[in-house]
Amino acid sequence: VSMSGNITNEELEEIKEGFEKIDLNSNGYINTSELGELFREIGFQMPGYKIREIIQSVDLDKDGQINFNEFITIFTDLKNDDVAQSFKKALNKKEGILAIGGTSEISSEGTQHSISEAERFAFANWINSSLEKDPDCQQFLPINPNTDALFKDKEITSSLPVLDLIDAIQPGSVNFELVKTGSLSDEDKLDNAKYAVSMARKIGTKVYALPEDLVEPNSKMVMTIFACLMGRGMKRV
């Protein structure tokens, strides 16, 4: 798509950031429900048929999803429209959206992921179902999807829930002989966190958080880890 000539470089960068905020699992695509959800969150009750029309008009490869170039087309088509202005506001200030930032490389790059209440509910339930048969995880299950307690819980500082999830996604990937358990020192926790982050990346998960974010714990960055693991885990289905 060569529509980007109609927008400035600054606008293109804004659109790129917006795309990344909506594309929670970082797979490079936005589906129709995510787009519809965005409009609903900003109070713009766009009819379903209108959303489908937008999708159909920009979905050039007809795969039912919107890639970045197709996403740009939405903005060029709506640039002087009230919808475009609402869209822009939605990407910067969304009701019910948790803007995820932190002290790690994700924020130093000026990049953010956003997690809606619905998505938090979805991946809390996904974690519960993924680990329900793991005896080592029963102490922090089931996760209450209505709060972000897990992401602040001291249990997360051991990185064990993250490692268990990684192994659930790709069985046998984690060498638990290398994982420290029991009464952990700060150094032990950091070792576990480093291993968890490295293993998450090894199985193909985009992890922007640092090991220190798990040890602290930085609840917002911990959320991004679980969200990205869910994105990776759902690819198995």
C-alpha positions in Angstrom: 0.0 0.0 0.0 1.5 3.3 -1.0 -1.0 5.5 0.8 1.5 6.8 3.3 2.4 9.7 1.0 -0.9 11.3 2.1 0.3 11.5 5.8 3.3 13.1 7.5 6.1 11.1 9.0 4.9 12.2 12.4 1.5 10.9 11.7 2.9 7.7 10.4 4.8 7.2 13.7 1.6 7.8 15.6 -0.2 5.3 13.5 2.6 2.8 14.1 2.3 3.2 17.9 -1.4 2.9 17.7 -1.2 -0.3 15.7 1.2 -1.8 18.3 -1.2 -0.8 21.1 -4.1 -2.6 19.5 -2.1 -5.6 18.3 -1.8 -7.1 21.8 -0.2 -10.4 20.8 2.3 -8.7 18.5 1.6 -11.0 15.6 1.5 -8.1 13.1 -2.3 -8.2 12.5 -5.4 -6.7 13.9 -8.7 -8.6 13.5 -12.2 -7.1 13.1 -13.2 -7.7 16.7 -10.2 -5.7 18.0 -11.1 -2.8 15.6 -14.7 -2.9 16.7 -13.7 -3.0 20.3 -11.6 0.1 19.9 -14.5 2.1 18.5 -16.8 0.8 21.3 -14.3 1.8 24.0 -14.3 5.4 22.8 -18.1 5.5 22.7 -18.3 5.6 19.0 -21.1 3.0 18.3 -20.1 2.1 14.8 -22.6 -0.5 13.4 -21.1 -3.9 12.7 -21.8 -3.6 9.0 -19.8 -0.4 8.9 -16.8 -2.0 10.6 -17.0 -4.8 8.1 -17.1 -2.3 5.2 -14.0 -0.7 6.6 -12.3 -4.0 6.9 -13.3 -5.1 3.4 -12.2 -1.9 1.9 -8.7 -2.1 3.3 -8.2 -5.9 3.6 -6.3 -6.0 0.2 -5.0 -9.6 0.7 -8.5 -10.8 1.8 -7.2 -12.7 4.8 -9.8 -11.2 7.2 -7.2 -9.3 9.2 -5.5 -5.9 8.9 -1.8 -5.7 8.6 0.1 -2.4 9.2 -0.1 -1.2 5.6 -3.8 -1.8 5.5 -4.1 -0.1 8.9 -2.5 3.0 7.4 -5.2 3.1 4.7 -7.9 3.4 7.4 -6.2 6.6 8.6 -5.7 8.1 5.1 -9.4 7.4 4.2 -10.6 8.8 7.5 -8.0 11.5 8.0 -10.4 14.5 7.8 -13.3 12.6 9.3 -14.7 12.8 12.8 -14.1 9.1 13.0 -10.4 9.7 12.5 -10.3 12.2 15.3 -12.1 9.8 17.6 -9.7 7.0 16.5 -6.7 9.2 17.4 -8.1 10.0 20.8 -8.8 6.4 21.4 -5.1 5.5 20.9 -4.0 8.1 23.4 -6.6 7.9 26.1 -9.0 4.9 26.2 -11.6 4.3 28.9 -11.0 1.0 30.6 -7.6 0.5 29.0 -4.5 -0.1 31.0 -1.5 1.6 29.3 1.5 -0.6 30.0 4.8 1.2 30.5 7.8 0.6 32.6 11.5 1.2 33.2 12.7 -1.5 30.8 13.5 -1.3 27.1 9.8 -1.1 26.2 9.5 2.4 27.6 13.0 3.5 26.5 11.9 2.8 23.0 8.8 4.8 23.6 6.6 1.8 23.0 3.6 0.7 25.0 1.3 -2.2 25.0 -2.3 -1.8 26.2 -4.5 -4.3 27.9 -8.2 -3.9 28.1 -10.3 -5.2 30.9 -11.7 -7.9 28.6 -8.3 -9.0 27.5 -7.1 -9.2 31.1 -10.1 -11.4 31.8 -9.2 -13.5 28.8 -5.6 -14.2 29.7 -6.4 -14.7 33.4 -8.8 -17.4 32.3 -6.2 -18.8 29.9 -3.6 -19.0 32.6 -6.0 -20.8 34.9 -6.9 -23.4 32.3 -3.3 -23.8 31.2 -2.0 -24.5 34.7 -5.0 -26.1 36.4 -3.4 -29.6 36.5 0.0 -28.4 37.6 0.3 -29.2 41.4 3.1 -26.6 41.8 0.8 -23.8 40.7 -2.2 -24.4 42.9 -0.9 -21.9 45.5 -1.7 -19.0 43.2 -4.6 -20.4 41.2 -7.2 -19.7 40.3 -6.4 -16.1 39.3 -9.1 -13.6 39.8 -9.6 -11.9 36.4 -11.3 -8.9 38.0 -8.1 -7.7 39.7 -4.4 -7.5 38.8 -3.4 -9.1 42.1 -1.3 -11.8 40.5 0.9 -9.2 38.8 1.7 -7.6 42.2 1.8 -10.8 44.3 5.1 -11.8 45.9 4.7 -15.2 44.4 5.5 -13.7 41.0 8.9 -12.5 42.3 10.1 -16.2 42.2 9.3 -16.3 38.4 7.8 -19.8 39.0 4.4 -19.0 37.5 6.1 -17.6 34.4 8.3 -20.6 34.0 5.4 -23.0 34.5 3.5 -21.2 31.8 6.4 -21.4 29.4 6.7 -25.1 30.0 2.9 -25.5 29.5 3.2 -23.7 26.1 6.2 -25.7 25.0 6.4 -28.9 27.2 9.9 -29.8 28.2 11.4 -26.5 27.3 12.2 -25.5 30.9 14.9 -27.3 32.8 13.5 -27.2 36.3 16.8 -28.4 37.7 18.1 -24.9 37.0 15.2 -23.2 38.8 15.7 -22.3 42.4 12.8 -23.0 44.8 12.1 -22.7 48.5 13.3 -19.7 50.5 14.8 -17.5 47.8 17.4 -14.7 48.2 17.2 -11.7 46.0 20.0 -13.2 43.9 18.1 -16.4 43.5 15.0 -14.5 42.4 17.0 -12.6 39.8 18.6 -15.8 38.5 15.1 -17.3 38.1 13.9 -14.1 36.4 16.8 -14.1 33.9 16.1 -17.7 33.1 12.4 -17.0 32.7 12.9 -14.1 30.3 15.5 -15.9 28.3 13.3 -19.0 27.9 10.2 -16.9 27.0 12.3 -15.4 24.2 13.7 -18.8 23.2 10.2 -20.2 22.5 9.4 -17.2 20.3 7.7 -14.8 22.7 8.3 -11.1 22.3 9.3 -10.0 25.9 10.0 -6.4 26.5 10.3 -6.6 30.2 13.6 -7.1 32.1 14.3 -9.7 34.8 14.3 -6.9 37.3 10.6 -6.2 36.5 9.7 -9.7 37.7 11.8 -9.4 40.9 10.4 -6.0 41.8 7.6 -6.8 40.8 6.6 -4.1 38.3 3.0 -5.1 37.9 2.5 -3.4 34.6 5.5 -5.0 33.0 4.5 -8.4 34.5 1.2 -8.0 32.7 2.9 -7.6 29.4 4.9 -10.8 30.0 1.7 -12.8 30.6 -0.1 -11.1 27.7 2.8 -11.9 25.3 3.0 -15.5 26.6 -0.8 -15.8 25.9 -0.2 -14.5 22.4 2.5 -17.1 21.9 0.4 -19.9 23.5 -2.7 -19.2 21.4 -0.6 -19.9 18.3 -0.6 -23.5 19.3 -4.3 -23.8 19.1 
